[in-house]
Amino acid sequence: MEESNISDHRYIFVCGLHRSGTSVLFRALRDHPEVSGFQGTPSPEDEGMHLQSVYLPSGRYGGAGAFGFHPEAHLTESSPLVSEANRKRLFSEWSRYWDLSKTYLLEKSPPNIIRTRFLQAMFPDSYFIVMLRHPLAVSYATQKWYRKYRINWRNFPRILEHWLVCHEIFQEDQKHLNRSFVVKYEELVEEPEQWVNDMYRFLGLSDYSMSQKILSGVNNRYFSLWQKNLSGFFSGRTNRKLIERFESRVRCFGYSLTDLDWIGPISH
């Protein structure tokens, strides 16, 4: 592919940890007639990290609930992978699944949350839409996912800490981004049409009626489990230690381990 082909487009990267609700957001954005996003690919959830050979996917760094602990998984504009040859290669590999007649090209992968600066260096005309979801919901859902597939590891405190590490990395990286939009899953599910159209306007697109169904209240099952464990003898001791250790850091992102329904601003 020629460089001129790359510069003809604008790139949208959806960022957010596994189990954060990014798949439904990706599909909602993909529905816009001026946007092309991956669909029907051999990749799980049509994630772009599995459709290219320039950088390693999250599975090479331990996968969900682990990849952010590896310093080498955090990519910025200083990465040796940033080169003209790799830019063309990445565009060429992803272009097999994009409709290049569209101006806006959309990609989603969980490790994007710690690779925004790298992606901006590769595609300067980029927009980043970042989804946050309550760390308890993400952590329990990730742990449940591993149990479902009988993968024997991932203790809950470690997954919870991983949520914080990845979002703290993004918080610092966001200072280097030209265009970023942060939305909380809990806010999106309450007013999906409004939030998705706000994103379209952020991208410079017209409003569009979304067809995706976004369910509300799905955090409640995880909150109930947390409260149940708090009342347990051994689990309660563990959870209270987690509150003591992580509450102040969690609150920086507008969440709480004690007041589960509280949604506050993100502090920098």
C-alpha positions in Angstrom: 0.0 0.0 0.0 1.1 3.5 -0.7 1.4 6.1 2.0 -1.2 8.2 0.2 -3.7 5.4 0.9 -3.0 5.6 4.6 -3.4 9.3 4.8 -6.8 9.2 3.0 -8.4 7.8 6.2 -9.1 8.6 9.8 -8.6 5.9 12.3 -10.8 5.1 15.4 -9.3 2.9 18.1 -11.6 1.5 20.8 -9.7 0.9 24.0 -10.7 -0.9 27.2 -9.8 -4.0 29.1 -11.3 -7.4 28.5 -14.9 -7.6 29.9 -15.3 -3.9 29.9 -18.1 -3.8 27.3 -15.9 -2.7 24.4 -17.4 -5.2 22.0 -20.9 -3.8 22.0 -19.4 -0.3 21.7 -17.3 -1.4 18.8 -20.4 -2.8 17.0 -22.4 0.4 17.7 -19.7 2.6 16.2 -19.3 0.2 13.3 -23.0 0.6 12.4 -22.5 4.2 11.2 -22.6 4.3 7.4 -19.4 6.3 7.2 -17.4 3.8 9.4 -15.8 0.5 8.4 -14.9 -1.9 11.3 -13.8 -5.5 11.2 -16.6 -8.0 10.8 -16.7 -11.7 10.2 -12.9 -12.1 10.7 -11.2 -15.2 12.1 -10.3 -13.1 15.1 -12.3 -13.5 18.4 -14.6 -10.5 18.7 -13.0 -9.2 15.5 -10.0 -7.8 17.4 -7.4 -6.3 15.3 -4.4 -7.5 17.4 -5.0 -11.0 16.0 -5.1 -9.7 12.4 -1.6 -8.3 12.1 2.0 -9.3 12.6 3.7 -6.0 13.6 3.2 -6.2 17.4 2.4 -9.0 19.9 -1.2 -9.6 21.0 -2.1 -9.5 24.7 -1.9 -13.3 25.0 1.9 -13.2 24.6 2.0 -11.2 27.8 -0.3 -13.4 29.9 -3.6 -12.4 28.4 -6.6 -10.8 30.2 -5.9 -9.6 33.7 -2.1 -9.8 33.2 -0.7 -8.1 30.1 -0.4 -4.7 31.7 2.1 -5.9 34.2 4.7 -6.4 31.5 6.6 -3.2 30.7 7.4 -4.4 27.2 3.6 -4.6 26.4 3.3 -0.8 26.9 4.0 0.7 23.5 4.6 4.4 22.8 5.9 6.6 20.0 9.4 5.6 21.2 9.0 2.0 20.3 11.4 0.6 17.7 8.3 -0.8 16.0 7.3 2.7 14.9 8.7 2.8 11.3 7.4 3.5 7.8 7.8 -0.1 6.8 5.7 -1.3 9.8 3.1 1.4 9.2 2.5 0.2 5.7 2.6 -3.4 6.8 0.0 -2.8 9.5 -2.3 -0.9 7.2 -1.9 -3.6 4.5 -2.8 -6.4 6.9 -5.8 -4.6 8.5 -7.0 -3.4 5.1 -8.0 -6.9 4.1 -10.9 -6.5 6.5 -11.7 -2.8 6.1 -13.9 -1.3 3.4 -11.5 1.3 2.1 -14.2 3.3 0.4 -15.1 4.6 3.9 -13.1 7.5 5.4 -13.3 6.2 9.0 -11.6 2.9 9.8 -12.3 1.3 13.1 -10.3 -1.2 15.2 -10.8 -2.6 18.7 -8.4 -4.6 20.9 -8.1 -4.7 24.8 -4.3 -3.9 24.9 -5.0 -0.7 22.9 -5.5 0.9 26.4 -1.7 0.8 26.9 -0.8 1.3 23.3 -2.5 4.6 22.4 0.7 6.6 21.9 2.1 3.8 19.6 -1.1 3.7 17.5 -1.1 7.5 17.2 2.5 7.5 16.0 1.6 4.8 13.4 -1.6 6.6 12.3 -1.4 10.3 13.2 -5.0 11.0 12.2 -6.4 8.9 15.0 -9.2 9.1 17.5 -9.2 7.1 20.7 -12.5 6.1 22.4 -11.8 4.6 25.8 -14.3 2.5 27.8 -14.0 2.2 31.6 -16.1 -0.2 33.6 -16.2 -0.7 37.4 -13.0 -2.6 38.4 -15.0 -5.2 40.5 -17.2 -6.0 37.5 -14.2 -6.3 35.2 -12.2 -8.4 37.7 -15.0 -10.8 38.5 -16.0 -11.2 34.9 -12.4 -11.9 33.9 -12.0 -14.5 36.7 -15.3 -16.1 35.6 -14.1 -16.2 32.0 -10.9 -18.1 33.0 -13.0 -20.6 35.0 -15.4 -21.1 32.1 -12.5 -22.2 29.9 -10.9 -24.2 32.7 -7.7 -22.1 32.7 -6.3 -22.5 36.1 -4.9 -19.3 37.3 -5.8 -15.6 37.9 -6.4 -14.8 41.6 -8.9 -12.0 42.1 -6.6 -9.4 43.8 -4.1 -9.7 41.0 -6.8 -9.0 38.4 -8.1 -6.1 40.3 -4.6 -4.6 40.6 -4.1 -5.1 36.8 -7.2 -2.9 36.2 -5.5 -0.1 38.1 -2.1 -0.6 36.5 -3.6 -0.4 32.9 -5.8 2.6 33.6 -3.0 4.5 35.4 -0.8 3.9 32.3 -3.5 5.2 30.1 -4.1 8.2 32.3 -0.5 9.3 31.8 -0.5 8.4 28.1 -3.7 10.4 27.5 -1.6 13.6 28.1 0.2 12.8 24.8 -2.9 12.1 22.7 -4.4 14.6 20.3 -8.0 13.2 20.4 -9.4 11.0 23.1 -12.9 10.4 24.4 -13.5 8.5 27.7 -16.8 7.0 28.6 -17.9 4.8 31.5 -19.8 1.7 30.8 -22.2 2.5 33.6 -23.1 5.8 32.0 -23.3 4.3 28.5 -25.8 1.7 29.4 -28.1 4.3 31.0 -28.2 6.6 27.9 -26.7 4.6 25.0 -28.1 6.7 22.2 -26.9 9.9 23.7 -23.4 8.7 24.4 -22.9 7.0 21.0 -24.0 10.2 19.2 -21.7 12.2 21.4 -18.9 9.9 20.1 -20.0 10.4 16.5 -19.8 14.2 17.0 -16.4 13.8 18.6 -15.4 12.0 15.4 -16.9 14.6 13.2 -19.7 12.4 12.1 -23.5 13.0 11.9 -25.8 11.5 14.5 -27.1 8.0 13.6 -29.7 5.8 15.2 -28.0 2.8 16.8 -29.4 -0.7 16.5 -27.2 -2.4 19.1 -28.9 -3.4 22.4 -27.0 -2.5 25.5 -28.3 -4.1 28.7 -28.2 -2.2 32.0 -27.8 -3.6 35.5 -25.3 -6.3 34.6 -22.8 -5.0 37.2 -25.3 -6.0 40.0 -24.4 -9.7 40.0 -20.7 -8.8 40.6 -21.6 -6.3 43.3 -23.7 -8.9 45.1 -20.8 -11.3 45.0 -18.4 -8.7 46.4 -20.9 -7.9 49.3 -21.4 -11.6 50.0 -17.6 -12.1 50.2 -17.3 -9.1 52.5 -19.5 -10.9 55.0 -17.5 -14.1 54.9 -14.8 -14.9 57.5 -11.8 -15.4 55.3 -13.1 -13.7 52.1 -14.2 -10.7 54.2 -10.7 -10.3 55.6 -9.2 -10.4 52.1 -11.7 -7.9 50.6 -11.2 -5.5 53.5 -7.5 -5.6 52.8 -8.2 -4.9 49.1 -10.3 -1.8 50.1 -7.5 -0.6 52.4 -4.9 -1.1 49.6 -6.7 0.1 46.5 -9.7 2.3 47.4 -7.8 5.6 47.0 -6.5 4.6 43.6 -9.9 3.3 42.5 -11.5 6.6 43.5 -9.2 8.5 41.1 -11.2 6.9 38.3 -14.6 7.8 39.7 -15.3 4.4 41.3 -15.3 3.0 44.8 -14.9 -0.4 46.5 -17.2 0.7 49.3 -19.9 2.8 47.7 -20.5 0.6 44.6 -23.1 2.8 42.9 -21.0 5.9 43.2 -19.9 7.3 39.8 -17.6 10.3 40.1 -15.2 12.3 37.9 -11.9 11.0 36.8 -9.1 12.9 38.6 -5.7 13.5 37.0 
